[in-house]
Amino acid sequence: MILSRVWYVLLGLAVAVAMYVVYIAVGQYDRQATRGLKEGLASDSQTVEWALKIDARRRLDALLAGSVDSTLQQALVAANGSRDGKVPEAAKASAKKALTTVNDAIPADWRDDALFAVDRDGQVVAVLGYDQVQGNDDFELGGYPAVNDALHGWLRDDVWLLGSKMYVVVARPVEYDATQRPAGAIVGLKEVNPRFASDLAKRTRTALAFYVGGTRVAGGVGAEGFDEEKLDGVSADLSKIDDKTYGDGGRSEVRMLTDDLGA
């Protein structure tokens, strides 16, 4: 009788120890899984950033054809020579023809959705693929830092919100005389849409989305087994991001939205 009671006690202790070990193991596993998820997200973030920089660099290189195009150079010189501040119609037509030629020469993978040729004051001399500015003589791009820098000889890329659409932007100077400031600049806009996001996601093998004001503009999934609907969960968290790291550097720490979803 006593032996049976001892056996029950030993058995109970064994079960208790086993449950404790399982509990510790599950906790350790969860911590390791969360740590792995955070490290993976940090790595993915760097990969996407590099991919965007490479994309901008290649589209800037593609615009070199416009930067050295003699027809475009002469059109911008003529536009700058106007005394009344209005771009001559002949210069507009010549620049539009040059933009078409330049656009056709750019490989499809690096072709922008819209091209602008602007004079030294940032006035739009010609545009291709952005019909919203047709007939609007007051539309100009000189106030954008990327364009202003390009007008002073620098290569620049940026992100713009025009109307309800987001664009990744590249701008480079159009130089015709090394002893003078650039005659103008050529600016390329690529819309951030589902196709752009999907292509980027596949190249980086990540799940990513672009947001404006807490609303998703575009998203793409390049990682196997990830449900794109999970990207909707990020929207609710965007309004809560108020940490110093995000404010100073534009990137928050990894934020766990659920046990298996982080951003």
N, C-alpha and C positions, 0 to 999 in steps of 0.2 A: 504494500500500500504506500509506504513511504517512498519506495523507488519510483512508483508511478507518478507520485506528486512531483518528485525531483525531475522526472522526465518531462512533465508538463511545463515546469518552470524553465528548464533548459530549452525546450521547444519554443516557448514564448519568447525567451531572450533571443533565440536564433532568428525568429521571425521579425522581431523588433530591429535587430541589427541589419537584417536583410532589407527591410523597408527603409531604414535610415541610409544605407549605402545607395539604394535605388534613388532616394530623394536627392542625395548629394550628387549622384551621377547625372540625374536629369538637370539639376541646376547648373552643373558644370557644363553640360552639353549645350544648354540654352545660352549660357554666357559666351561660350566659344562660337556658337552659331551667330549670335548678335555681333560679336567682334569681327567675325569673318565677313558678315554683311556690310558692316561699316567700312572695313578696309576695302572691300570690293567696290563700294559706292565712291569712296575717295579716289580709287584708281580709275573708275569709269569717268569721274568728273574731269580728271586730268586728260584722259584720252579724248573726250569730247572737245575740251578746250583746244587741244593741239590740232584736232581735225578741223575745227573752225578757223584756226590761224592758217593752216595749210590751204584751206579752201579760199580764204581771202587773198593769200599770197599768190596762188595760181590765177585767180581772176584779175589781180593787179597785173601780173605778168602778161595775161592775155590782152589787156588794154594797151600794152606797149605799141601794138599795131596802130592804134588811134593816136597815141602820143607823138608818133613820128610821121603821121600821114600828112603829106604836103598840102593836100586839098583842105584838110581840116585846119591846118596851121594858117593858111592864107585867109580862110573864112573868118577865123578868130581875130587875125590882125585887122581885117577890114571892119569887123564889128567894133574893135577897140578904137578905130579911127573915126567913128561917127561923132560929129560935133554936137548934135542935138540929143545925144543919149539914147536914141532909138537904133535898134539893130537894123541895118539895111536888108531889104528883102532878098537881094542877091546873095548876101552873106548867109542868110538863113537857109536858102535853097542849097547852096554849096555845102554848108555844114551838114544838112540833112542827108545829102547824097553821100558824103564822106562817112557818116555814121552807119549808113546802110552797108557800105563796102566793108567797113571795119567789122561790123557785127557778123557778116557772112564769112569773114576770114577766121573768126574765133571758133575753136572746137566746141561742139555741142555741149560737152560736159561742163565747160567753163563759161558758157554764154549767159549773159545777164538777161533779165526780163525787160529791163529798160536801160537806155543809154541817154545821157545828157552831155551836151557840149556847152560850156559856159565861158563867158568872156572874163576879163580881169576883174570886173565888178560883181561877178557872180550871176549876171543876167543869163537866162537860158537863150542860147543862140539856136540850138536845134535839139529835138528830142525824138527818141524812137522807142515805141512800146509803152508810153505813158500818156494816154489820150486825155487824162484829166486836166492837163495844162493847156490844151489846145484853145487858142483864143484868149488866154489869160496873159496879157502882157506884163502884169505886175508880179507874176510868179518868178522867184529867183532863189538861188541856192547858196549865195555867198555868206549867209548868216550861219550856216552849219560849220562847226569847227573843222570837220574833215575836208570840206570843200575849200574853206579859207586856207588851210594848211597846204592843200594841193596847189592853190593859186600862188603860193610862195615857194613852190619847188619840192614839196614833200609827198611821199606816198602814204596814204592813209586808208584805214577801214573803220567802219562804225556800224551801229544799229539804229535805224530810224523807225518811227511810227508815223506814217502818213495816212491821214484819215483813220480807217479802222484796220489798216494792214501794217504788218511789220516787215521790214526789209533789212537785209544785210547789205552794206554799202561799201564800195571801193572807189577811190578817187586818186587820180594821178595827173601831174601837170602836163600841159602841151607846150613844149619848148621849141622855139624856132631859131633862137640866137643865144648863144652861151653868155653873151655880154649883157643881156637884158633879162628882166623877170619874165616868167612864162606868159604866153599869149592868152592862156586860159587853162581850162582843165576839162578832162573827160571823166564822167561819173557813171558808175554802173550800179544798178539796183537789182537785187535778187529777192523775190518775195519768200518770206518764211511761211510756207504752206505745208499741208500734209505730205506732199511729195518730197519737199526739201527735208523735212524732219525724218521721213521714212528712210530716205537715202543715207542721211547722216547716221541714223540708228543702225542701219545694216553695216555701214563701213566701220563703226565703232563697236558693234555687237553689244549695244546697250538698249535700255528703255529710257526714252527721254521725251520731254515736252517743253514747249515755249509758252510762256504766260505773259499777259499784259493786264495789269490792274486786277489780278486774281482770277482772270479768265484765260482758259487755255486757248491759244491761237492754233497750235499744231502739235502733233505728237507722233511718235513712231516707235516701233518695237523691233529690235534686232537681236534680242536675247530669247532663246528657246524657252517655252514654258511660262512666259510672262503674259498675264492677261492685261490687255490695253486699258480695260475699264478701271484698273487700279490707279491709273494716272489721274482719274477724277478725284481721288482721295487727297491728292496734293493741294488741290484748289482751296479746300477748307483750312489747310495749314498755313497758306501763304500770308494770311492776315495776321498770324500769330508771330511771324518772324520779326523780332525786334531786338536782336542781340547785337552787341558791339562788333563782333567778328563780321557779321553780314553787312552792317552799315559801313564799316571801314574798308573791307576788302571785296564786297560784292559776293561773298560766298559764306554760307552758314556752316556750322558744324553739321555732321550727319544727324538727321532728325528721324526718329523712329515713330512712324504713324500707327503701326500695329506691330504685333510680335514678329511678323514676317515681311513687313513693308517699311522701307526706309527711303529717304530722299536727301 
